Amino acid sequence: MSLELLLGSEAAHDLVAAWPDRPYTLTLPGDSPIGRVISAQTIRGFLDTGCAPSAYVNVFHRGEGLHPARYSSDDRVLPASAQVLLDKGCTFQLRELNRWHPPLGVFCAGIQAETGCAGYVTAFITPPGHQGLDYHWDQYLSIVVQLEGSKTWELWKPRVDAPYRDHSMSTDLWQDEWVAQWMQAGPDYEFELTVGDVLVLPRGWVHNPHSRNASEASVHLTFVLKERVPQWVAERLIGSAINDVRFRTVIPPSGLDPAQMPETIKGVRALVIDYLNGLNVEEMVPALRHAAEKEMSHATL
């Protein structure tokens, strides 16, 4: 139900049935609570009242992050400082609202229960004529909902295959000449999101979002769905091996000596293969489904 309230029933069904590999836009369903339980005014209110915890707030200007001392004190964002920075064209990112705004916590939990994908929702406020984050790609699927104003999304095909967690992050692989190449070629897609528009953005797609052409401030939400991949299943299958006493026996220090390490690795590999071959798949189904629906810790995503 939660996913349907973002995409509509047909689009939600299609997304679950065939995970998207290209970006596309939709219109927020008329019965969606988004825009009511969490509006642009609500998001601004977190800053205006000093209720926003600084640990969950980032500020950007022209692609660069600002030091938290510029806008926070005593673990809270300072309302006066926030307004000064907004007036200067800075973008505010309020991260993981689902951790500290209960209605969105319920909403994200619903999406996870339906899809098995954990995630979070982040809000962005960008003043008109300005830009916060610039060229980058993300590690997971995003669903962007425009709440106020407009934002332009310039999109390019993925530069790397299937980025995931800390693997193939844009910050780690970045090459400055890429920007010149993208600018020269022009975007593969360009969307101008206005109020009520929804953008489905698969992981890895390079994006350059901005409000340089906007006449009023842009406020949008980004719902992140952290896809499950074969490694996620493999980690839990191997993790269950702790119940087998063979995996709890001590490897003596001699077995960790570089000269002996090849034999140690071969022995453990053989043990893993034997364990997995004997694993009761049906018994693992409830445990893995429960993990898919309930795991939220960053360490297990």
TORFITOR-800308 format. One record per residue (C-alpha): x, y, z; residue number from 0; residue in three letters. Coordinates in nm, 3 decimals. Layout:
+---------+---------+---------+-----+---------+
!       u !       v !       w ! num ! residuo !
+---------+---------+---------+-----+---------+
!       X !       Y !       Z ! NUM !     ala !
...
+---------+---------+---------+-----+---------+
# end
This chain:
+---------+---------+---------+-----+---------+
!       u !       v !       w ! num ! residuo !
+---------+---------+---------+-----+---------+
!   0.000 !   0.000 !   0.000 !   0 !     met !
!   0.276 !   0.248 !   0.085 !   1 !     ser !
!   0.445 !   0.206 !  -0.253 !   2 !     leu !
!   0.110 !   0.248 !  -0.427 !   3 !     glu !
!   0.065 !   0.582 !  -0.251 !   4 !     leu !
!   0.385 !   0.702 !  -0.417 !   5 !     leu !
!   0.344 !   0.549 !  -0.763 !   6 !     leu !
!  -0.016 !   0.436 !  -0.805 !   7 !     gly !
!  -0.126 !   0.073 !  -0.801 !   8 !     ser !
!  -0.030 !  -0.017 !  -1.159 !   9 !     glu !
!   0.314 !   0.145 !  -1.149 !  10 !     ala !
!   0.384 !  -0.004 !  -0.805 !  11 !     ala !
!   0.297 !  -0.351 !  -0.933 !  12 !     his !
!   0.517 !  -0.304 !  -1.238 !  13 !     asp !
!   0.814 !  -0.186 !  -1.029 !  14 !     leu !
!   0.795 !  -0.488 !  -0.799 !  15 !     val !
!   0.753 !  -0.728 !  -1.092 !  16 !     ala !
!   1.041 !  -0.586 !  -1.298 !  17 !     ala !
!   1.292 !  -0.363 !  -1.121 !  18 !     trp !
!   1.353 !  -0.054 !  -1.338 !  19 !     pro !
!   1.682 !   0.005 !  -1.517 !  20 !     asp !
!   1.589 !   0.340 !  -1.671 !  21 !     arg !
!   1.448 !   0.658 !  -1.517 !  22 !     pro !
!   1.089 !   0.767 !  -1.572 !  23 !     tyr !
!   0.835 !   1.009 !  -1.427 !  24 !     thr !
!   0.484 !   0.971 !  -1.287 !  25 !     leu !
!   0.227 !   1.183 !  -1.111 !  26 !     thr !
!   0.171 !   1.143 !  -0.738 !  27 !     leu !
!  -0.164 !   0.964 !  -0.687 !  28 !     pro !
!  -0.451 !   1.185 !  -0.575 !  29 !     gly !
!  -0.509 !   0.977 !  -0.261 !  30 !     asp !
!  -0.145 !   0.991 !  -0.151 !  31 !     ser !
!  -0.089 !   1.126 !   0.203 !  32 !     pro !
!   0.244 !   1.270 !   0.090 !  33 !     ile !
!   0.200 !   1.644 !   0.080 !  34 !     gly !
!  -0.034 !   1.632 !   0.378 !  35 !     arg !
!   0.149 !   1.437 !   0.648 !  36 !     val !
!   0.478 !   1.581 !   0.525 !  37 !     ile !
!   0.453 !   1.910 !   0.337 !  38 !     ser !
!   0.706 !   2.171 !   0.233 !  39 !     ala !
!   0.584 !   2.381 !   0.526 !  40 !     gln !
!   0.650 !   2.092 !   0.767 !  41 !     thr !
!   1.003 !   2.051 !   0.635 !  42 !     ile !
!   1.077 !   2.421 !   0.666 !  43 !     arg !
!   0.933 !   2.409 !   1.016 !  44 !     gly !
!   1.205 !   2.166 !   1.124 !  45 !     phe !
!   1.458 !   2.441 !   1.046 !  46 !     leu !
!   1.251 !   2.739 !   1.161 !  47 !     asp !
!   1.185 !   2.591 !   1.505 !  48 !     thr !
!   1.530 !   2.447 !   1.565 !  49 !     gly !
!   1.388 !   2.095 !   1.581 !  50 !     cys !
!   1.617 !   1.949 !   1.317 !  51 !     ala !
!   1.894 !   1.735 !   1.474 !  52 !     pro !
!   2.224 !   1.848 !   1.325 !  53 !     ser !
!   2.348 !   1.491 !   1.288 !  54 !     ala !
!   2.084 !   1.445 !   1.019 !  55 !     tyr !
!   2.135 !   1.774 !   0.834 !  56 !     val !
!   2.382 !   1.857 !   0.558 !  57 !     asn !
!   2.423 !   2.189 !   0.379 !  58 !     val !
!   2.562 !   2.226 !   0.028 !  59 !     phe !
!   2.654 !   2.516 !  -0.194 !  60 !     his !
!   2.751 !   2.460 !  -0.558 !  61 !     arg !
!   2.836 !   2.097 !  -0.491 !  62 !     gly !
!   3.045 !   2.157 !  -0.179 !  63 !     glu !
!   2.943 !   2.069 !   0.176 !  64 !     gly !
!   2.956 !   2.325 !   0.459 !  65 !     leu !
!   3.102 !   2.255 !   0.803 !  66 !     his !
!   2.825 !   2.193 !   1.062 !  67 !     pro !
!   2.962 !   2.473 !   1.281 !  68 !     ala !
!   2.822 !   2.715 !   1.022 !  69 !     arg !
!   2.464 !   2.624 !   1.104 !  70 !     tyr !
!   2.438 !   2.417 !   1.424 !  71 !     ser !
!   2.500 !   2.421 !   1.798 !  72 !     ser !
!   2.416 !   2.180 !   2.080 !  73 !     asp !
!   2.320 !   1.910 !   1.828 !  74 !     asp !
!   2.051 !   2.130 !   1.673 !  75 !     arg !
!   2.031 !   2.343 !   1.359 !  76 !     val !
!   2.016 !   2.714 !   1.443 !  77 !     leu !
!   1.709 !   2.875 !   1.280 !  78 !     pro !
!   1.877 !   3.213 !   1.221 !  79 !     ala !
!   2.185 !   3.050 !   1.063 !  80 !     ser !
!   1.967 !   2.828 !   0.846 !  81 !     ala !
!   1.782 !   3.129 !   0.707 !  82 !     gln !
!   2.103 !   3.318 !   0.636 !  83 !     val !
!   2.241 !   3.022 !   0.443 !  84 !     leu !
!   1.918 !   2.974 !   0.249 !  85 !     leu !
!   1.927 !   3.342 !   0.156 !  86 !     asp !
!   2.281 !   3.285 !   0.024 !  87 !     lys !
!   2.160 !   3.003 !  -0.200 !  88 !     gly !
!   2.259 !   2.700 !   0.005 !  89 !     cys !
!   2.071 !   2.371 !  -0.019 !  90 !     thr !
!   1.959 !   2.198 !   0.302 !  91 !     phe !
!   1.943 !   1.820 !   0.311 !  92 !     gln !
!   1.739 !   1.674 !   0.600 !  93 !     leu !
!   1.843 !   1.310 !   0.603 !  94 !     arg !
!   1.649 !   1.003 !   0.710 !  95 !     glu !
!   1.333 !   1.182 !   0.820 !  96 !     leu !
!   1.181 !   0.841 !   0.889 !  97 !     asn !
!   1.411 !   0.812 !   1.193 !  98 !     arg !
!   1.272 !   1.123 !   1.361 !  99 !     trp !
!   0.937 !   1.199 !   1.194 ! 100 !     his !
!   0.698 !   0.915 !   1.291 ! 101 !     pro !
!   0.455 !   0.938 !   0.994 ! 102 !     pro !
!   0.742 !   0.883 !   0.752 ! 103 !     leu !
!   0.877 !   0.607 !   0.974 ! 104 !     gly !
!   0.548 !   0.422 !   0.929 ! 105 !     val !
!   0.550 !   0.495 !   0.555 ! 106 !     phe !
!   0.902 !   0.360 !   0.500 ! 107 !     cys !
!   0.830 !   0.055 !   0.715 ! 108 !     ala !
!   0.533 !  -0.014 !   0.489 ! 109 !     gly !
!   0.746 !   0.003 !   0.177 ! 110 !     ile !
!   0.996 !  -0.238 !   0.332 ! 111 !     gln !
!   0.723 !  -0.483 !   0.432 ! 112 !     ala !
!   0.589 !  -0.481 !   0.076 ! 113 !     glu !
!   0.915 !  -0.498 !  -0.116 ! 114 !     thr !
!   1.170 !  -0.648 !   0.123 ! 115 !     gly !
!   1.387 !  -0.343 !   0.055 ! 116 !     cys !
!   1.489 !  -0.130 !   0.350 ! 117 !     ala !
!   1.531 !   0.240 !   0.297 ! 118 !     gly !
!   1.483 !   0.594 !   0.417 ! 119 !     tyr !
!   1.349 !   0.931 !   0.306 ! 120 !     val !
!   1.542 !   1.256 !   0.282 ! 121 !     thr !
!   1.419 !   1.611 !   0.217 ! 122 !     ala !
!   1.594 !   1.881 !   0.013 ! 123 !     phe !
!   1.534 !   2.257 !   0.014 ! 124 !     ile !
!   1.703 !   2.449 !  -0.268 ! 125 !     thr !
!   1.657 !   2.826 !  -0.317 ! 126 !     pro !
!   1.554 !   2.948 !  -0.664 ! 127 !     pro !
!   1.836 !   3.010 !  -0.910 ! 128 !     gly !
!   2.078 !   2.788 !  -0.721 ! 129 !     his !
!   2.216 !   2.436 !  -0.694 ! 130 !     gln !
!   2.322 !   2.220 !  -0.401 ! 131 !     gly !
!   2.456 !   1.878 !  -0.502 ! 132 !     leu !
!   2.586 !   1.844 !  -0.856 ! 133 !     asp !
!   2.705 !   1.552 !  -1.070 ! 134 !     tyr !
!   2.704 !   1.219 !  -0.885 ! 135 !     his !
!   2.538 !   0.879 !  -0.875 ! 136 !     trp !
!   2.373 !   0.688 !  -0.591 ! 137 !     asp !
!   2.405 !   0.328 !  -0.475 ! 138 !     gln !
!   2.032 !   0.252 !  -0.454 ! 139 !     tyr !
!   1.703 !   0.322 !  -0.631 ! 140 !     leu !
!   1.548 !   0.662 !  -0.555 ! 141 !     ser !
!   1.189 !   0.783 !  -0.583 ! 142 !     ile !
!   1.181 !   1.164 !  -0.592 ! 143 !     val !
!   0.860 !   1.351 !  -0.503 ! 144 !     val !
!   0.840 !   1.723 !  -0.578 ! 145 !     gln !
!   0.648 !   1.904 !  -0.301 ! 146 !     leu !
!   0.703 !   2.268 !  -0.391 ! 147 !     glu !
!   0.860 !   2.471 !  -0.668 ! 148 !     gly !
!   1.048 !   2.298 !  -0.946 ! 149 !     ser !
!   1.377 !   2.120 !  -1.001 ! 150 !     lys !
!   1.558 !   2.019 !  -1.319 ! 151 !     thr !
!   1.712 !   1.671 !  -1.332 ! 152 !     trp !
!   1.979 !   1.612 !  -1.595 ! 153 !     glu !
!   2.050 !   1.238 !  -1.618 ! 154 !     leu !
!   2.319 !   1.028 !  -1.784 ! 155 !     trp !
!   2.353 !   0.652 !  -1.825 ! 156 !     lys !
!   2.553 !   0.473 !  -1.555 ! 157 !     pro !
!   2.930 !   0.511 !  -1.565 ! 158 !     arg !
!   2.981 !   0.189 !  -1.362 ! 159 !     val !
!   2.786 !  -0.137 !  -1.336 ! 160 !     asp !
!   2.561 !  -0.197 !  -1.035 ! 161 !     ala !
!   2.713 !   0.024 !  -0.762 ! 162 !     pro !
!   2.621 !  -0.112 !  -0.419 ! 163 !     tyr !
!   2.693 !  -0.009 !  -0.061 ! 164 !     arg !
!   3.052 !   0.119 !  -0.059 ! 165 !     asp !
!   3.138 !  -0.047 !  -0.388 ! 166 !     his !
!   3.183 !   0.184 !  -0.691 ! 167 !     ser !
!   3.080 !   0.503 !  -0.514 ! 168 !     met !
!   3.103 !   0.817 !  -0.726 ! 169 !     ser !
!   3.314 !   0.989 !  -0.460 ! 170 !     thr !
!   3.573 !   0.708 !  -0.482 ! 171 !     asp !
!   3.591 !   0.673 !  -0.859 ! 172 !     leu !
!   3.541 !   1.033 !  -0.965 ! 173 !     trp !
!   3.732 !   1.174 !  -1.262 ! 174 !     gln !
!   3.703 !   1.548 !  -1.325 ! 175 !     asp !
!   3.704 !   1.509 !  -1.703 ! 176 !     glu !
!   3.373 !   1.322 !  -1.686 ! 177 !     trp !
!   3.181 !   1.644 !  -1.624 ! 178 !     val !
!   3.317 !   1.802 !  -1.944 ! 179 !     ala !
!   3.220 !   1.489 !  -2.136 ! 180 !     gln !
!   2.865 !   1.491 !  -1.997 ! 181 !     trp !
!   2.822 !   1.860 !  -2.064 ! 182 !     met !
!   2.944 !   1.823 !  -2.421 ! 183 !     gln !
!   2.724 !   1.522 !  -2.494 ! 184 !     ala !
!   2.418 !   1.657 !  -2.315 ! 185 !     gly !
!   2.196 !   1.454 !  -2.083 ! 186 !     pro !
!   2.041 !   1.125 !  -2.189 ! 187 !     asp !
!   1.725 !   1.236 !  -2.009 ! 188 !     tyr !
!   1.614 !   1.571 !  -1.871 ! 189 !     glu !
!   1.309 !   1.611 !  -1.649 ! 190 !     phe !
!   1.161 !   1.930 !  -1.508 ! 191 !     glu !
!   0.978 !   1.823 !  -1.192 ! 192 !     leu !
!   0.696 !   2.043 !  -1.065 ! 193 !     thr !
!   0.459 !   1.997 !  -0.771 ! 194 !     val !
!   0.317 !   1.645 !  -0.766 ! 195 !     gly !
!   0.568 !   1.498 !  -1.009 ! 196 !     asp !
!   0.750 !   1.175 !  -0.919 ! 197 !     val !
!   1.084 !   1.062 !  -1.063 ! 198 !     leu !
!   1.193 !   0.698 !  -1.041 ! 199 !     val !
!   1.573 !   0.699 !  -1.062 ! 200 !     leu !
!   1.757 !   0.363 !  -1.075 ! 201 !     pro !
!   2.090 !   0.329 !  -0.898 ! 202 !     arg !
!   2.401 !   0.427 !  -1.084 ! 203 !     gly !
!   2.240 !   0.687 !  -1.311 ! 204 !     trp !
!   2.445 !   1.005 !  -1.304 ! 205 !     val !
!   2.237 !   1.307 !  -1.210 ! 206 !     his !
!   2.287 !   1.681 !  -1.193 ! 207 !     asn !
!   1.981 !   1.825 !  -1.014 ! 208 !     pro !
!   1.943 !   2.201 !  -0.991 ! 209 !     his !
!   1.696 !   2.487 !  -0.950 ! 210 !     ser !
!   1.889 !   2.736 !  -1.158 ! 211 !     arg !
!   1.586 !   2.795 !  -1.380 ! 212 !     asn !
!   1.333 !   2.807 !  -1.096 ! 213 !     ala !
!   1.150 !   3.119 !  -0.980 ! 214 !     ser !
!   1.072 !   2.982 !  -0.633 ! 215 !     glu !
!   1.237 !   2.749 !  -0.385 ! 216 !     ala !
!   1.234 !   2.377 !  -0.457 ! 217 !     ser !
!   1.136 !   2.131 !  -0.186 ! 218 !     val !
!   1.141 !   1.761 !  -0.262 ! 219 !     his !
!   1.157 !   1.424 !  -0.090 ! 220 !     leu !
!   1.379 !   1.138 !  -0.198 ! 221 !     thr !
!   1.265 !   0.791 !  -0.092 ! 222 !     phe !
!   1.556 !   0.545 !  -0.112 ! 223 !     val !
!   1.493 !   0.173 !  -0.163 ! 224 !     leu !
!   1.799 !  -0.036 !  -0.083 ! 225 !     lys !
!   1.777 !  -0.329 !  -0.317 ! 226 !     glu !
!   1.866 !  -0.678 !  -0.203 ! 227 !     arg !
!   2.136 !  -0.841 !  -0.416 ! 228 !     val !
!   2.280 !  -1.196 !  -0.422 ! 229 !     pro !
!   2.554 !  -1.089 !  -0.183 ! 230 !     gln !
!   2.289 !  -0.997 !   0.074 ! 231 !     trp !
!   2.146 !  -1.351 !   0.056 ! 232 !     val !
!   2.493 !  -1.506 !   0.060 ! 233 !     ala !
!   2.587 !  -1.312 !   0.373 ! 234 !     glu !
!   2.288 !  -1.450 !   0.558 ! 235 !     arg !
!   2.343 !  -1.805 !   0.437 ! 236 !     leu !
!   2.703 !  -1.791 !   0.554 ! 237 !     ile !
!   2.595 !  -1.614 !   0.872 ! 238 !     gly !
!   2.374 !  -1.909 !   0.960 ! 239 !     ser !
!   2.685 !  -2.128 !   0.964 ! 240 !     ala !
!   2.760 !  -2.003 !   1.315 ! 241 !     ile !
!   2.514 !  -2.272 !   1.429 ! 242 !     asn !
!   2.751 !  -2.539 !   1.293 ! 243 !     asp !
!   3.022 !  -2.613 !   1.549 ! 244 !     val !
!   3.278 !  -2.661 !   1.272 ! 245 !     arg !
!   3.269 !  -2.287 !   1.207 ! 246 !     phe !
!   3.337 !  -2.206 !   1.571 ! 247 !     arg !
!   3.662 !  -2.400 !   1.607 ! 248 !     thr !
!   3.979 !  -2.201 !   1.661 ! 249 !     val !
!   4.221 !  -2.134 !   1.378 ! 250 !     ile !
!   4.560 !  -2.139 !   1.555 ! 251 !     pro !
!   4.800 !  -1.852 !   1.491 ! 252 !     pro !
!   5.010 !  -2.084 !   1.276 ! 253 !     ser !
!   4.713 !  -2.112 !   1.039 ! 254 !     gly !
!   4.721 !  -1.737 !   0.992 ! 255 !     leu !
!   5.086 !  -1.731 !   0.896 ! 256 !     asp !
!   5.122 !  -1.617 !   0.532 ! 257 !     pro !
!   5.294 !  -1.943 !   0.443 ! 258 !     ala !
!   5.004 !  -2.150 !   0.583 ! 259 !     gln !
!   4.721 !  -1.917 !   0.484 ! 260 !     met !
!   4.652 !  -2.081 !   0.143 ! 261 !     pro !
!   4.578 !  -2.413 !   0.314 ! 262 !     glu !
!   4.361 !  -2.242 !   0.573 ! 263 !     thr !
!   4.159 !  -2.070 !   0.301 ! 264 !     ile !
!   4.119 !  -2.393 !   0.106 ! 265 !     lys !
!   3.999 !  -2.571 !   0.419 ! 266 !     gly !
!   3.742 !  -2.304 !   0.503 ! 267 !     val !
!   3.626 !  -2.291 !   0.141 ! 268 !     arg !
!   3.566 !  -2.667 !   0.145 ! 269 !     ala !
!   3.380 !  -2.629 !   0.474 ! 270 !     leu !
!   3.157 !  -2.356 !   0.331 ! 271 !     val !
!   3.076 !  -2.563 !   0.022 ! 272 !     ile !
!   2.990 !  -2.864 !   0.234 ! 273 !     asp !
!   2.772 !  -2.654 !   0.464 ! 274 !     tyr !
!   2.583 !  -2.484 !   0.183 ! 275 !     leu !
!   2.526 !  -2.812 !   0.000 ! 276 !     asn !
!   2.358 !  -2.949 !   0.310 ! 277 !     gly !
!   2.154 !  -2.641 !   0.387 ! 278 !     leu !
!   1.777 !  -2.683 !   0.408 ! 279 !     asn !
!   1.656 !  -2.408 !   0.174 ! 280 !     val !
!   1.295 !  -2.421 !   0.291 ! 281 !     glu !
!   1.403 !  -2.365 !   0.651 ! 282 !     glu !
!   1.595 !  -2.055 !   0.549 ! 283 !     met !
!   1.300 !  -1.888 !   0.374 ! 284 !     val !
!   1.121 !  -1.752 !   0.685 ! 285 !     pro !
!   1.446 !  -1.623 !   0.834 ! 286 !     ala !
!   1.554 !  -1.440 !   0.519 ! 287 !     leu !
!   1.207 !  -1.295 !   0.457 ! 288 !     arg !
!   1.196 !  -1.170 !   0.815 ! 289 !     his !
!   1.538 !  -1.011 !   0.769 ! 290 !     ala !
!   1.430 !  -0.848 !   0.442 ! 291 !     ala !
!   1.123 !  -0.696 !   0.607 ! 292 !     glu !
!   1.278 !  -0.590 !   0.938 ! 293 !     lys !
!   1.651 !  -0.522 !   0.906 ! 294 !     glu !
!   1.720 !  -0.150 !   0.917 ! 295 !     met !
!   2.074 !  -0.117 !   1.053 ! 296 !     ser !
!   2.324 !   0.034 !   0.809 ! 297 !     his !
!   2.558 !  -0.251 !   0.901 ! 298 !     ala !
!   2.318 !  -0.508 !   0.755 ! 299 !     thr !
!   2.192 !  -0.327 !   0.446 ! 300 !     leu !
+---------+---------+---------+-----+---------+
# end
